[in-house]
Amino acid sequence: MRVARLAALFTAVLVLPATALPAQADTPPTPVFKDGQAQPVFDPADVIRENVWVTAPVDSDGDGKDDLVHAEVVRPRATQQGMKVPVVYQASPYYAGGNDVANHNVDTELYVPGAKRAPAGPRIATRTVGPNPAPINWSYQNYFIARGFAVVYGESLGSGQSTGCPSTGDVNETIGAKSIVDWLNGRAAARDAAGKAAVADWSTGKTGMTGVSYNGTLPNAVASTGVEGLETIVPIAAISSWYDYYRNDGAVVAAGGFQGEDADVLADYVYTRQDRAVCRPLIDRIAVDQDRVTGDYSPFWDVRNYRDDVRKVRASVLVVHGLNDWNVKTDQGTRWYEALKQHGVEHKIWLHQSGHSDPISLRRDVWLATINKWMSHYLYDVDNGIEREPKATIQREDKSWVDEPEWPLPGTQDVKLHPWPGGSSKGKLDTRNSVPGKAAVEKLADDASKTVEQLANATSSGNRLLYSTTAAKQPVRLAGTAKVDLSVSFDKPAANVTAVLVDRAPNGTAKVISRGWTDPQNRRDPARTDPITPGESYQIEVELVAKDYLLAAGHKIEFLLASSDHDYTLRPKPGAGISLELNRTTVVLPVTGGKPALRAAFG
C-alpha cells in the first residue's frame, strides 16, 4: 500500500489550462457560475499562503498539552479584500513522505487455541524521514483556487509539522482532522508560525473534504462525527472500516500488493514528526491490540469502523471507487454507500474499471465537471441539479460509461447456483438443482505457495476445487456482494478458507471476478474465536468483495474453493485438508434481473 499511498498523494501534477482572467477592477472579483459550475475567474498564482497550527482537543502523545495540527492554507488574494470563500480541504498523513518500515512475516502457522506459537520477529525501520517544510501542493489546487475556493491542507497527528501521534484511523486521528473544520467555523483556536492567533475570517465555514486512499479515508472519518460546517465529502478509493482493510471475517488479510502490512506498520510509516521517541509506546501498543494472532474483531477495530457512526453523517457524499481496486477493496466504498442510503444521506457513486486511482486520470473533463458541480452546489448553494441527477455513474468493461438511477440497479436479486462432482478437475455449477441423494464430498489440500491464478488455470489440482456453468447465451451482470454457503470439514484445527469467482473466456483464459476469505474459527462471529474439531462438519459463509461485473456472452462463471490465498492470507505450511459437502453448498450471485436473467443466460 505504501507505493500506492504515495501515488495517491503525489499523482503527476495536472496542467489545467488557464482561462483568460477579467481585467483588474477596483472591487475584487466574485465567483462566477455558468451551467452550474464555478468558472476560472481568479488567478491561481495570486494567492495568500499561510501556515497555522490548530489546537485539537486531544493529547495523543501524552505530553500534557493539546495536540497541534499543522495546516497550510492557500486562498485567493481577493479574500484579503473582504471576499469570503468556502474550503476544499485535504487531510493527509503523507505530506512529509514516509519511513522505510518492514512488514510482518506472513509465512507463519495459523492460530490454534491453546497451542504454543512462536513469537514474531522484530520489524526494523531502515530509514526515517522528518517534517517537510516545503509548501504542500496538489493536482487540484489551481483548479479550485481559480474558481473561488480556498484549499486547505491538514497534516495528520504525528506526521510532518503536527504534534501528537499517528494511530491508523482511531478517534484521536479523527479529532485531529476534524479540528480544522472547527477552526474554519470559529470553534477552534490556532496560531501562526510567530505564535500569533490565526482566525479564518476569510472563510464562509462551508467545507468539503476529498482525497484518494488514506486522504479519502479521513473525510469518511470526519463526516462520521457529524461536525457542523462539513457540507460534503468526496472519498476516493477510501476505507470505511479499517478491520475490513487488514482483516476479513477473522482472517488476517493483506491489502493487495502489501502482504504483511498492518495498522502498526502504517502508523510507523507516517510517523514523520520531529520527535522520534514520544510515540513509540503508542505504536507498540497498536502492534499488540491489532491482534494478528486470532484476527478477531475487537474494540480496537470497532473505533476504526466509520460505518458504525453513519447515522451521524450530515455531509453529502460522492463515493468514488475502482472496481479493480485490490488495495482498498471495492466493498469499502460500496458498504459505505449502502449504509449512507439506508440513513437518508444525500449520495452519489462513481465506479470505474481502474484500480487504486483518481478518476481524473480516466475521464478528466467529465470528472472535473462533476466535482465542480458537486462542490458548487454544496459549498456555494448553486442550484445546478446535481443532487437530482442519476445516482450511479459506472464504467463498463469496454471502457464506456453509463448513468443509472441507483446502484445496484433496481431489479438486482440474489440467485443460487449449485456445485456438482468433479471439482479436482472441473465440476458443473448448476443454475437449477443441487446434487440429489446422499452427500457428495470432494476434498482439497492447502498449498499456500500457489496463487489463485495458478490454481484457476491448472487442468486439475488437488489444491483446489473448481465448478463451472455452461457458456452464457447472453451477457450476465453481477452487481453487489456474492457469497458462498459452504458445508465443510477440516482435518486440522486451523485453516484458511478462500472463495473465488472466475470468468472463463471461450479461449480458456481465466480472470478473477472477485474473491473472499474467512477464518472458520470465526464462523459464528468475527469477534469470537470458536475452536474447530477436525472431522466435524460446519456451515460457513464467505462473502466476496462486492463488484459490478458484466460477464460476456460465451463466457462461463466458475467457483473456485481453496484454502490459503498466497497474495492475501497468512501462508502456513502445506497440507491442511478441506472436505466440501456439495449437496449442502450453494453459490449466491447478485444478478441484475434476478433468476429469469440467469436462466435466460444459462438455460
N, C-alpha and C positions, 0 to 999 in steps of 0.2 A: 504493500500500500504506500510505502514511503515515496517511491518514484512517482506513483500516481498522484499522491497528495501534492507533491511539488509541481507536477504537471498541471494539476487543477488550479494551483495558485499562479504559477509562472507560465501560463499559456502565452504563446508568442503574441507580443503586443500587436493589436489590430490597428491598422492605419485607417481611421474613419475619416472620410473625405470632409473637408471643411466647406461650409456654405458661406457665401458672401455675407458679411455682417453688416447690419444697418449703420448708417452714418452716426457719428457721435452727436449727442444732443445734451441739452442742459439737464435733463432728467435721466435717471438710469433706465435702461431697457427693462421691460417687464416680460414675463413668459408669454409666448405666442403659441397658440394651438391651431392646428389645421387637420381636418379629418380625424379629430380625436387624439392627435399626437402632439407632444411638445416639439417645437421647432428649434433648430440651432441658431439662436439669436444672440448668444453670448460667446465671447472669445474664450475658448478653453485654456488659453495660455495666460489670460489676465485674471489671476486668482489670488486669493488670500490663503496662504498655507500656514497652519499653526499647530503646535503640539500642546496637548493638555494631558493632565493626569487626573482621572476621575476617581473619586473615593467610592469604593464598593463596601457595602455593609457586611463584610466577612473578613475574617483573619485566617486565611487558609495556611499561611506559613508559620502561625503561632508566635509572631514576634510582638504581640501585644498591641499592634496597630492595624487599623483597617487597611485592606489591600488597595493598591492604586493601579488603575487600568490605564495604560497609555493609549491615547487616541490621537490620530493625525487627521486634521480637518482640512479639506480642500473645498473652497466655496467661491462662487463668482464675486468679483470685486464690487459688483453692484450692491452686495449685501453691506458694504461699508457706507452706502448712501441711503440706507433705510429699507431696502428690499428684503423681505423675509422669504426664505425658501424652505421646502421640505428636504429630507435627507435620504439618500440611498446609502445604507450602512453595511459594511462587510466586516464581520468579526473573524479573526483567524489566529491560530497558534503558529503560523508558518512564516510570518513576515521576517523573522530573523534566521530562517533556514532551519536546519535540523542536525542533530548529533548522529554520529555513527553508533548504532546500538545493535548488539547481537540479538537474534530471535531465539525463542525456546527450541529445544530439541524435540522434534515430533516423531522420531524413530524410537518409540517407547511403548511399553506394555500398557494395556488398559487397566483401569481401576477395578479391583475386586474387593468388596467389603471384607475387612478383617485380614487381608493379605498384606505382607510387607511390601513396600515399594521403595525402590532406590531413590535417594534424593536427587533432585535436579541439579545439574552443574551450574556454576555461576555464569551470568551473562556479563560480558566485559565491553564497555564502551571504548573504542579505539581512537575516537576524535570527538572533541566537543567544540561548540561554537558559542558565541555570546551575543549580546544585543547588537542590532544593526542600526546605526544612527542615520543611514541614508534615507532619503524620502521614499515613502511607500508609493507604489504605483499599481495600476490595474488596467486591464484592457478596456473596461467600461468607463473609466474615469472621464476622459474627454467627451465621450458621448453624452453622459448625464450632465456634466458641467455646462456644456454648450446649450443645453435645453432647460436650464434654470433649476437644477437640483444641486445641492451640496453633496459631496461624497465624504464619508467618514470611515476611517479605518480604526478598528479596535484590536489591540493585541491581547490575546487570552492571558489569564493569570499564569505566572511562571514563565512566560515567554517574552523575549525581546526586552523592552523597556518597562514592562509591567512588573509589579511585585506579586506576591502570592505564589501559589504552587499549581502546577498542572495536575489535573485529576481525571482526564479522559471521560468527560461527559457528565460528571456528577453535579450536584446542586451548586457547589461553590463556583464552578466554571460558568454555570448559567447565570448566577448572580453577577459575576464579573461582567459578562456580556450585556446583561440587562441594565447595568448601571449607566451605560452610555445612553440608552433610550431615556432613562430617568433624567440624566443631565440635560439632554436636548429638550426636555419638558420642564426644566426648572426644579426637579425634585432631588437632584444630587449635586454635591459640590465638586469643583475641580480647580486646579491651579495650573499655571503655565510654567515654563522652564525656570522663570525667575521667582517662582513661588507666589505670584500674584493670583488673586481669584480670577477664574475664567468663567464667563457666563455666555451661554449660547443664545444671546438676544437676537441673533440674526435668523434663528430657526423658527419655523411655524410649530415645531414639535412633532409634526407628522413624519413618521419614519417607515421606510421599507427596508427589509433585510434580504440579502441574496448572497449567493456564493456557491461554489462547487465542492463536493466532498465534505471534509470537516468544516469548511467555510459555509457549506449549505446546511450542515447539521446544527450549527449554533443558532440559526434562525428558528429551526424547529424547537430547540430547547427554550429560547427566549419567548416564543409565541405560546408555549405551554404554560407560562406563568400568568398569561392574561394581562401583561403590562399595558397600561394606557399609553397611547401615542404610537405604538407599533401597529400601523394600519394594515400592513400586508407583508407577506414573505414570499420569496421565490426560491425554495430549496431545490438545488440541482444535484443529483446523484448523492442524496443526503441520507444520513442514518436517522431512523425514528426510534430504534431500540438498540442499545449497544450490546445487549445479550445476543440478539439475533445476528450481530455482526461477527462476534467471536465464538458463539455457541449456536447449537441448533438442537432443541429438544433433548438436552442433556449431553449431547456430543460436543466435544471440543473441535470446533470447525474453523478453518482459516478463511480470511479474506482472499479472494482469488489472486494468486501470484505472490502471496506473503505468508507462506507456511511458517508457523511458529510465532507470528506476531501476536501480541495480546495487549490488554489495557496498560499494563506496566511498561511494556516496550514503547508504546506510543507516548505515554507520559514522559518517559526518559528522552525520547526523540525530540520532543518540543520544549524540553526544559532548557531554555536558552537565556534566562535572566542572568544577571551578573553573578549573583551568589550561587555557587555550585554545590553547597552543602546543606543549606537550610531545608530543602525539600526532599532530601534523601530518605528520611524516615517515612514520609507520606508515600513515596513511590515504592518503598519496600513493603509498606502495608498493603498497597494495591496488589503487589505480587502475591501476597497471601490470600487476600479477600476475593480475588477474582476466581480462585479455585480451579486450576487446570487439572485437578485430580478427578473430582466427581462430575464436573461440568454442570452442576445443579444451578437452577435459577435461585437467587438469594436476594436479601436486602441490598447487597452491593449492586446487583444488576437492576433491581427494581427502581432505584432512584435515577437510573440512567435510561429508563423506559418512558419516553415522552408521550407515547400513546396512552399511558395511564392518566395523563392530565389533559387529554384532548378536549374535555368539557370546558376547560378554562380558556381555550383559544378564542380570541376576539378578532384577530387579524384574518383577512382573506388569504388564501393560499393557492399559489400556482405551483403544482408539483411537476418536476421535470426529471425523467429518469431514462436511462438506456435499457432497452430490452435485452442487451447482451452485456450488461454490467455484472461481472462476477467478482468485483471488488466490493463495492456497496451494492449488494444484490437487489434485483428489481423489486422484491417484495418489501424492502424498506420503504420504498415510495408508495407502492400500491396499498399496503396495510395502513399507512398513514392516511392515504387518500380515502380509503373506505371508512376509517374512523371519523374523519372530518365530515364526510357526507352524512353519517349517522347522527352527528351532533349539529347539523344545520349550518356549518361553517361555509361561507362563500368559497367556491373551489373551482379549479380547472386543472387539467393534466395534459402534459406533453409526454408522449412515449416515442422514443426513436430507436433506430436499429443499431446504433453505435454502442460503445461500452461506457467506460467511466469518463464522460466528456460533457462539454458545454455545447448546447445546440447551435451556438453562434458559428461553430466550425462546420455545421451541417446544412443549415438553412438560414444564412446570415440575415438577409433582408427581411424575411417574414418574421424571424425570431426577434429582431430588433424592433420591428413594428409592434409585435405582440407585447414585449416587455415595456415598451414606451407607452402604449395604450393602458397597460395594466397599472404602471406607476402613475401615469397622468390621472387616471380615474381615482385611484385610492389615495394619492398624496396631494393632488390638485383639485379633486372633486369635479373633474371634467366628465360630463355625461356623454360618453362615447359608446356606450352599449356593450362594452367588453364583457360585463357580467351576464349579459343575455345571449352571448354567442354560444355555439356548441361547446360543451364542457370538455370534450376529448379531442386532441389532435394527435394522430398516430401515423408513424412512418411504417409503411409496409415493407415486406422483404425485397420488393423490386425497387425500393427507394422512393416510391411515390408516397404522397401524404394524403390522408383523409381526415375530415372533421366529422365527428359523430356526437349525438346528443349527450351521451354519458359513457363511462367506462366502468365495468364491461358493458357492451351493448345490450340493451334490454332484449330478453329472449334467450340469453345465455343460461344454460342449465347443466347441472351435473349429470353425467351419463356413466353407467357402469360397463366395464369390459371384464372378461374372464380368461385367465391363462389355462392352457391345455398342455398335456405332457409333451416333452421333447426339449426342455429348456437348456440342456447342456449343449445342444446344437442350436435348434430354434423351434420352440413350440408355437402353437396357434394362440392368438389373442382374439377371442370371440366376442362379438358385439351383442350376442343374444343369450347364450346359455353357458352355465358353468359346467365343469366336468361332472357327469352323472355318476351315481352309485357310490361305492366306498371311497375312502380317502386315497387320493393320488399324491404321493410325496416325491419331491425332487430335491437334490442336495447340491451344495457348493462348498468349497473350501477357500478360506481367505488367502489372498496373496496381495499384500499392500504395495508390492513393488510394481504391480501392473496398473496402468492408468485405465480409467473408464473407457477411453477411446480405444485402447488396445483390446480390452475385453469385448467391446461392441463390434470390433472388426474381425475378431477371431471366428473362424468357421465353427469351431467347437471349443469348449473350455470347461474345465472342472472348477473354475474360479468365479463363474457367474452363471445365472440363468437368464434366458432371453426368450421373449414371446412376441409374436408379430401378427398384425392384422393382414388382410389381403390388401392389394393395391387399391387406393381410393379412386372411385369413379369420378369424383368431383372434389374440389377443394373443401377442406375441413378447417374451421377456425377454432382454436382453443384460446380462451380469454379468461384468465383468473388463475386460481390455485388448483392444480391437480394433486391427487393424493392416492396412496395405495393402502388398502386394509389387508394386512398380512396375517396369516396363521403360520407361525414359525416356532421352531425349537432350536436349541443350541447344544453343542457338545462340550462347550466350555462356559464358565461362569461370567464371561465378558466377551462382547463382540461389537463391532460397528455394524450398522445396517445402512446401506446406501441404495436408494431407488432412483432410477434414471428413465426419462422418456427420450426416445431416439426417433429421428426422421431418417428412414431408409429410402434413398433415391433409387430409381429404376436401374442405375448402373452399379448398384450395390454399395455405394459410399454411404457412410453414416454421419449424421450430425446430431449432437446433443441438443434437445429442445429445452429440457430442464432436468434438475436433479434435486434430491433432498436427502437428509441424513437424520438418524436418531440413535440414541443410546437405549437399547431395550430395557436397561435398568431404570429408565425414566418413563416407562410405558404408561404409568398412571398419572404422572405429574412431572413437568420439567423441574420442579423444585424438590423432588423427592427421589432418592435412590432406593429401589427395591431389588434385592438380590435375585439373580436368575438361578434356577435349578436346572442343571443340564438334563436334557431329555424331555423336559416338560414343555407342553405347547402353550404359546401365548398369542393373543390377538394384539397386534401392534400397528398403529397408524403412522405413516410417514407422509408429511406434507412436502411437496416440491416447491421450489421457488416460483412465484407467480410469473406468468408470461402472457403475451399476446402473440400467437403464432399461427400462421396460415400454412397448413400442410397442402402442398400442391397435388393436383390430380396425378395419379400414377405412383405416388409415394405411399409408404407404409408407416404406421405408428408402431413402435416397438417398446416394450417394457423390459428393462434390464435390472435385475437384482444382483447386488454384490455386497460384500461385507465392507472392507475398508475402501476409501477413495483416496488414492495416492496424493492427489493435488489438494485435498481439503481436510481430511480427517487425520487423527493420530494414526501412526503406522506401526502396529505391533508385528511380531514375528509371524510368518505364515502358518496356517494350519487350522484356525478356528472354523468349525463347520456350522452351516446353517441348513436346516431342513424346512422346505416350504410345502405346506399342505394346499394343493391347488384348488380344491373344491370349496375351501373356506377363505379364498383370497380374491379380492377384486381390485381393479384399477379404475379410479374415478376421474373422469376428464370434464373440465368446464367447456362445453361445446356451444358455440353460438348457433341457435336454432334447436338445441337440445337433441333428444333421441331421434326425432324424424330426420334431422340433418345428418346425424352419424349413420343411420341405417341407409339413407339415400346414397351415402358415400361408399359404404362397405357391404351393403346388401343384407 
